[in-house]
């Protein structure tokens, strides 16, 4: 009998550990790339860039074929994700300027960010990487729901250096921050962020955690380790060659974080999301230097506009304990759904203080709910706007005149059917107007205008030159 018990002991321990893993609250990780093109992962069709770790997550989870972000550029997109609400509800419609002295240049402090909702139900929360929601103390991640922060507060950073002796617009050479103290990094920034994120996983493996890994890759400046650029020497276009190396290093870093989950026995019970904050910026005849080498194929446009190239992004989720490997989801979803899903799988309250506007995606991807998550999804940006119906009909005003497209037959938005479907366009616009009634005007100056006005203020604040008197 004793011999049998000895033989059975490892099996009983394994069964017990498995029971603990399935009953414990899930960990949640959100990986966000910066300015990444839709077509630049293996699971979205890339042939010239290697993303084996992202492809493995996609294969082991769900690919959202119509995954959207909630704004066409950085800051408002992140404000939407962190609040779980359309950013236009609280006037966050442009990128905030980097100004640690300005207590108004950031996300409204009355907004309840979703990491705080996670904290309320016992989660340890961490953010690694780019913040871009305000640089003053009022907006610091440690004051907005995060127990841990390592990264930078502005909209971007040099990938190799910190240099406090030089004045660089938007703080691209500023030091990093760990919690509320100055910090630095060695080597390549993307790799440093990944290592820190992997360590956060290991340090917090025993209790449920939420980790937001906000890479600045592959946002400009286009910089990557020499050896990684050389691996892509087959790409003739220099920008895309460096861009490919940046994406590759980011993918390897994601793999390092996932490996940390596996090494600590918590991979199966971790819900992982990946998306980009917006589409990749594209060069144009007027702005030939704007592009970063990304591809948004087969979509039209890119970062900054309301066509799908600006807001339709690579978007996946993986949770081995709940999501069936190889799932493909066809209905439109958006980044608001990520924060709502995270809060509800954690057992948090999505309605306390302010009501979150996304949906919990898990019942939809598991097949428990067969309906579309959203009847309509909406965007706004200055005079531009867009509304997308669950069947793929899209009404958009990107240029002077509104347009109407049916995306299932016209994914590149090339065939404007507004003249044939004017009644449908009118109905969709009325839906957008109804939604927009609950929004407020933008409360932030764009960072370029802000810096101009701030510089002008300082010029005016200098007292007139005093007369010089000679001592007699």
Phi, psi and omega in degrees: 000315181299321180296322179295317180297321178298320180290325183278342186304312179301322179294317180295321178296317180297318179298317181296317178296320179296321179296320178296319182296321184281337181268338181288148176301142182286148167283157179226131175233133173242117172264128176235123173274168185236115178064038180267133179289150181301321189272015190254025170234157177300320184286350174250010171112000181295134177250341185254356178237134182267122176226059185298328182286318175294321179296324178293319176298318179297316181293329182269004182218231184232137172259124176270105184295331176241067179263125185238150168263164190263009170202162186269002172208178202306291191303305180298327177298318180288325177297322178295313181298313184290327181270334187073019181225155174303130185293343180287344176298329182236024169073022180263087190238006178214172179282126178288142176289151175283111178206095181298346182268355185257112182279006180246345185272072180182187183287135184312125182290347176280344178285133178270110180282149190292334174301328177295323176295327177289319178302322184296340178248026169094010181274140167275132187241140180217148173230134179234123176118224189274133178260289173065031178236021180124137184256349178285163183302328179302331186254359183303138181309323179292345176258002184232032172108002181250129176285332186222140176217132170221118181161215182224152189269342183272197186268357180184175181199148170299145186271351184237342190212157168241134179214098183279358179274351184244140175272114180237130181304136178063022165063034181290347178244009179295158173293160175278176180229134169245114191054245181244024181239152178300146180215170180223189174209156177250144175075230185259131189301315181302317179295319179297319178296318180297316180298320180293321179294320178296323178292322177301318178301311181296320182291336186241024186294338188273344180228156182297140181222159169239129181232127177251112181255100187255088179293151167266353174284142359260039175299147175297153011287144180284102183218137177205159176302142184305317183294330178283325175296320180296331178295339181249031180297342179288346177274118186288320182290121186298317180299313182293329179298313179290318178303315180300318179297321180295318178294319180300313180296321178297316179298318178296323177294320176299321176299324179293320178293317178297321178296325177297321175299316182292317181298331181261008174070027183235010181298314185298332183253031177240126175272118184244129172247149169223138174199171171257156181287337178190179177287171180284140177292140184242141176290154177217166178303325180282330182228072184296338181268003186288325186292155178245012180092004182279167176229130176254016182304142006266019188273160179271141173080195182192199183314132176098349178235169189270356172293166186298334178298339180271335189229348179268115193233161170298132193207115181221165172217147179221127176207088187308327181290339186232327186257127181291133179300144177081013180285139174236128183246129190261333182290152177296136174227168180216175187292340173300330181291331179297310182293321178295318179298313181302314182296317186283326176289337177279349183086019181274177182257114182274001185240354182292135180071291174232150183273124175290148190251355177276193175234160171282115187284341188301312178299333180283316183283338177274351179091000178294325177245117184270352184280168174288138179298328183225133171290319179216150171234150192228153175220155176210146177194095185064235179274356181269151177201166179201149174221133182239125178273160183296337179274000178097004175282132185231125175252123189220141170239096179256324179249207186294319185247141177297155180225160179226133181225153172247098191299325179302331178256352188210067187295336181267008176051054182254341187243093181288116184254018185300319182296332180273337185232048186295325179293319178296317178299318179297318178297316181293322178294323177296326176295318180295317179299317178299316177296319185291342179297336180266009178259166176236162177297160178299133182258001182245146168279143171301151190296330178292313178296321181299313182296322178298314181291322178294317179297320179295322178298315181295324178298318180288334183283347180286127181293153177304149181297128180286151177292144180266127179246139177270139176291133180266000000 
